[in-house]
Amino acid sequence: MTEDGDPGLVDLLVEEQGWAPALPELEGMAADVVARGVAAAGVDAAAVQVCLLATNDAVIANLNRDHRGKPTPTNVLSWPTYDLAPAVDGAAPGLPPLDRESGERLFIGDVAIALETTSQEASDAGRPLKDHVIHLILHGVLHLLGYDHMRDGDAARMEEIERNVLAGLGLPDPYLEVDADTPCPED
């Protein structure tokens, strides 16, 4: 929370202590990525808040089991507060119900990311951990804003935003590097 009482864009909860040595800049990096992601989706970053849980495979496997019926670890999960998904494949999602007059941030949801799975995927793909984490946080935040990849048109729209934001950070297109052995974000 800032001195003026603003809770901030990202409420980071580091549950897995391995994150500190693996990625000591996680907090600042997460705030930057979330700000870029929400802005790319047409949302004012000063008007929203996201909770990011930096956890481990055991916790994320339990969350994955409880919320998706899949009792295995995954890289990233997200829980949007609002259903903003478009009815038409490839259409833009709706916008969260912002109330700028109140001056309070609107909580748009939670994102959880697992250190071990994310680290292994980055290693397997020959990517720096930081780059992969940036992509996964961005991916999770876009899910909070109604973007998805279950339908072809929706996937194309979501991936275009991801590519543009990542390019703005000087990072390569993660979808060009994906092969059968390197999983995409799963949430």
N, C-alpha and C positions, 0 to 999 in steps of 0.2 A: 504494500500500500504506500502511496506517495504521501508527502507531507500535507497535501491538500485533501487527503481522504480518498483519492481515486484508487480503487483496488488494482488498477492496471489492466493491460490487455491480456496478459498471461499469468494465471495463477499456477505456478510450477510446484509440484509435489514430487520430490525425489525420494522414492521409496527404496530403490536399489542403490546402495552406496558405490557400486562399481561405476556408476555414471561419472562421478567426480574425476577419477583419474583418466577414464576413457575419453571424456569430452568435458573438460572443465568450463568451457564457455557456453554450456548448454542453455543457461537462462537467457543471456543476451541474444544468442543465436535464435532461440525459440521465439522470442518477442519480435525479432526482425522478420522471421519467416511467416509468422502468423499475421503480422501487419501487412506484409506484401500479398499474402494469400487473400485476406479479406478485401483488400483494396482492389485486387485483380478481379474479384467477384462483384465489385461495385458497392461494397459496404465500407462505411467510415470506421476505420480501426479505432478511433477515439470513442466510438459508441458501443463497442462490444467487449465481451470478455470470454476467454476460453480457459478451461482447466486442463493442464497437461500433467499426466502421471508418467514419470520416468520409472519404470519398474523392471521386473525380471520375468523369465519364462514361466516360472511356477505360478506367479500371480496372474499373468496374462492368459495362461492356459485355463485357470479357474474362471476368469472373466469370459473367455471365449466359450467355455462349456456352459456357463450360466446364461449367457446372453445370445449365443448363436448355436448352441447344441453341439459344438465341436470341441472335444476335450483335449485339445492340443495347443501348444504355443503358436503364436503368430507374431508378425512384426508390429502391426499397429491396429488398434480398434478405435472406433469413435461412437459417441452417443449424442446425436443432435437433440437440442431442446425443442426445436420446431421442425415440423415436416414441411420442407420447402421444395421438395422434389417436383419437377414438372410432370404434368400428365402426359405430355407428348414427347416422344423420344427425340432428343437433341435440342429441345427447347431450353431456354434459360430458366433456372430455378427461381422461385419467388425470393423476396427479400425478407429478412427478419423484421418483426414489428418494432422498429426503433422509436423511442420517445426522447428526442433530443432536448425537449424543454425541461425534462426532469433533471438532466445533467448526470444521470446515473447510467452506468454501462449495462447493457443487456447481455445476460449470460446465454451464450449460444450452444454450449455443450462441452463435453469431455472428450479428450483424446488420451489414449494410453499407448505407450511404446515400450517394447521389451528389449533390454540390452543384449542378451545372448543371441536371440534370433536375428536381430538387426545387425549385430557385429558379424555373425557368421555369413549372412547374406552379402554384406559389404565385402568381406574377405573373399568369398566365393566369386564375386563379380569383379574383383580387382579394383574396387572403388574405395576411396577414403571413407571411414565411418562417418565423419562429419557430413559429407555429401549425401550419403544414404539417409541419415537422420533428417537432414533438411527436407529431402524429398518426402519422407514418411510423415513428418509433421505437416507439411503442406497438404499432402494427400488427405490426412485425417481432418484437417480444418476445412477443406473443400467439401468433405462429406457433411460436416456440420452445417454447411450453407446450401445443402440440397443437391450437390453434385454426386454422381454415381457412375459406375462403369458396368452395370448389368445389361444395359441395352447399347447397341452400337453407336447411335447418335449421342447418347449421354456420355459414353466413354470418350468419344472423339472430342466433345466439348471440354470435359474435365482434363483430358491429357493435353489439350492445347493450352489451357491455363497453366498447368504444371510446367510444360515446356517453356512457356514465356517467362514465368516467374524464375525458374531455374536458370534460364539463359541470362536474365537480368542480374543474377548472382554469379555469372561466369561459370555455371555448371553445365555439363553435357546433358543431352536428352537421355533420360534413363530408359526410355522405351526403345531406343535404337539398340541398346546393349542387352535387352532382355532376350534370353533364349529359353529353351525348355527346362533348363536346370536352374534358372534364376527366377524365383517367384516375384510377381508384382505385389504391390500392397494388397492386402486381403480384406480389409474391413468393408 
